[in-house]
Structure formats: C-alpha cells, structure tokens
Amino acid sequence: MDNFMLMFKGLVTEFGCETAPFVKQQLKVKNVIVERQLPGLIRFLKEASPPFDAVIYDPIMMNAAGIACLLVDLPAVALLTVAGPGAAEAALYHDLAGKAGMRLPPGGS
C-alpha cells in the first residue's frame, strides 16, 4: 500500500490537485492510474502460463483488471468484497478518521 500511496501522491502533485479533498483527488486521477496499469496487466494476462480461463477481481481495488480482460477477450467476474449497502461508507469513514488521527469507538461512528 505504501508504493500505491507514493504513486498516488505523485499523480496528485503532477495534476495539481494537492489542495483538493482526498475523494476529489481520487476522482481526478483514477483514470490515469488505470491507464498506467493497463500495459502491465495486459502483458501479464497474455503471457501467463498456463493461460487463464477467466479472472476474478475486486472492482473497488483493481478495476483496471476488468478493463484489461475486456481488451484481451478474457472472461472476468467482479467479486464485490463490501458487505452490503452502507458498508463502504462506514469503512471509508473509519479509514479517513484513522488517517486524521481520530479515535472512534469500536463499531460506532
């Protein structure tokens, strides 16, 4: 995750959105991240030995995998790893609160 955050901070700086809130930074650079991941993913999928029959991926953490599979004509299944409605919001809230140095009560917001 450290390498990802270094890359993310570099892109945020490159595209001049350092002062934007974190979520807006993500929205501004997410397609650039996918674009930069695609060549390596496509190469990986094409050179795999034995070749893949299909790919199961997490669209929240690695949506580039679904796009790469589409481009190489490989079946892909998105496995949603979030527990249900509202779960992503709670997880994001706790993650951002932790990064801000806030301590939240267990199970509460």
Secondary structure as UniProt FT lines:
FT   HELIX           2..14
FT   TURN            15..16
FT   TURN            18..19
FT   HELIX           22..47
FT   STRAND          55..57
FT   TURN            59..61
FT   HELIX           64..71
FT   TURN            72..73
FT   STRAND          76..78
FT   TURN            85..86
FT   HELIX           87..99
FT   TURN            100..101
FT   TURN            106..107
//
